[in-house]
Amino acid sequence: LNSALIIILISICNCAYKLLEIANTKTITVKQIHNSIYTLLEQDLFVNAKIEGEKAVSTYETSITTNNSKQSDSNIIFPVALIEKFLRSTHTFNVSANSPIYLAAVLEYICADIIQSAVIHCKNNNKSRINIRDLELSIREDYELDSLFKKLNIRFIGG
C-alpha cells in the first residue's frame, strides 16, 4: 500500500509540474495540486479528497502555533514534512506553505478509503486480518479506486 501511495504521489506531482510549465510559473500552490487530483481522481473520490484537503488547510491556517509542526497543526497523520521535502527535491520549483498539507490530506484520504474498503471486505468474508489479496479485491470492487489504479497501472504483487 505504501508503494501504491508513492506512485499516486509521483503522478500527482508530475501533473502539477506540467501545469506549472504550462502556466509558466515557479511556485506549486494548492491550486496546482487541486487541478492535478482533478485530472487523476474520479467523481466522488475527487470531491471527498478535495474536501479533506481543504479541511486540513483551513485547520492549519486557524491553528498556526510556533511550537507545533504543520502535521499536528493541520490535524492529519501523514507526514507533511516528507511530502514537502519530496516536492522540493524533484524539481527547482518553489512550494507554497499550504500545498504539502493539502497533498498529505488527499493521500491520507485515499489511504483511509482503501483501508476502509479492505476492512469491509474482510468482515464480509469473516476474516480478522487484512492481507494483500484483501486490499486488491477491495480496490477492484470500488469503481473509482479501480479506475485510479488501472489509470496508473498499479498492481499488488501477490494479490
N, C-alpha and C positions, 0 to 999 in steps of 0.2 A: 504494500500500500504506500509505503514511503517513496519507493521508486516511481510509482504512478503519479503521486503528487508532485514529485520533482519534474516529471515530464510535462505535467499540466502547467507548472510554474514557468518552465522554459518556454512553452508555447505562448502563454500569456505575455511574457516579457518580449519574445520575438515579435509578436504582433504590435506591442506598444512601441518597440523600436522602429518598426516600419511606419507606424503612424507619426512618430516624431520626424522621421526623414521626409515624409510627405508634407507635413506641416512646416518643415524647416525650422523647428525649434530645438532647444537643447535641454529642456527640463521635463522629466517624467512626472506628470501630475496625476491626480485621481481621475481626471477626465480621460487620459490615455489608458489607464488600467480599466476604467469603466467600459470604454469602447472596445478594448481587447476582449473582455469577458463577454461583451455583447456579440462579438463575432464568433466566439467559441462555444458558448453555452446555449442550450435550447430553452425556450419558453419559461416555465416555472422555475427551473434551475437557475436561470439568469436573474429572474425577478427576486427570488429569495436570496441569492448570493449578493445582489445589489443592495438589498435591504440590510443584510448583515454587515456589509462593508460600510454603508452609510451610518449605521448604528454605532459601529466601532469608532469611526472617525468623529462623530458627534460626541460620543462618550469621552474620547481623548481630548477634544477641544474644551469640554466643560470641566474636566478634572485634571488639567495640567498642573503637576506639582514638581518641585525641584528635586525631590529625593526618590521618586519612583521612575521606573522605566516606561517606555512607550507601551510595552506589552501590558503592564499592570494598569496603567492609566486608561488604556482602551478596553480593558476587561476581556481580553482574549487569551487563549492558551498558546497559539502558535507564536514562535519567536520572531518578533518584528525586526530585531537587530540583524538576524541572519538573512532575512529577506532583503533588508536594506543593503546589507553587505553584498548580496548577490546582485542586486540591481546596479550597484555602483561598480562592481568588479568586471562585469561583462562588456560594458561599453563606456565611452567617455561622456555620457550624458549626466546631467545633474539630476538629483532626486529630491522632490518636494518632501516636506515632513510628513504629510498625510498619506502619500501613495503606498509606502510599505505597510502601513496599518490597514489600509483598505484591502490590499492584496493578501495580507495574512488572514484577515477576516473571511475573505472569499475562499481561500484554501481551507480554512478551518471549517467553513460551512460544507464544502464539498466532501471533506473527510468525514464529518459528522453524518452527512446524508448517506454515504456509503456504509458506514458502520451501523447506522440505524436500520438500513435495509438488510444488512447481514444478520443483525440480531433478530429481526422479524423472520428471516429465512430459517435461522437456527431454531427458533421457538416453534415454527410450523413443522419442523422435522424432528422435534423432541431432542435437540442437541443442547449441550450446555457449554460448548466451546466453539469459537469461530475459527475455521481454518481457511486456507487459500481457496478451496473449492466453494465454500460458502460465500466468500467475497465475490468470486467470479460469477456464481449463479445469481446472487442478489443484484449485481450490476446488470447482468443480461436481462433480468426481469423488469428492471426500471428503464423505460424508453429513453429518457433524457440522459441518464448516466451511460446507457449502452451506446447512444449516438455519439457522446463525447469520447468514450473510449475507442469506438470504431474510427472516429474522425482523426484521433491522434495515434491510432494503431497501437494501442496499449493492450497487452495480454499478460495474464499471470502465468508464470511457469509453474506447472504442477496443478493448475486449475482445471 
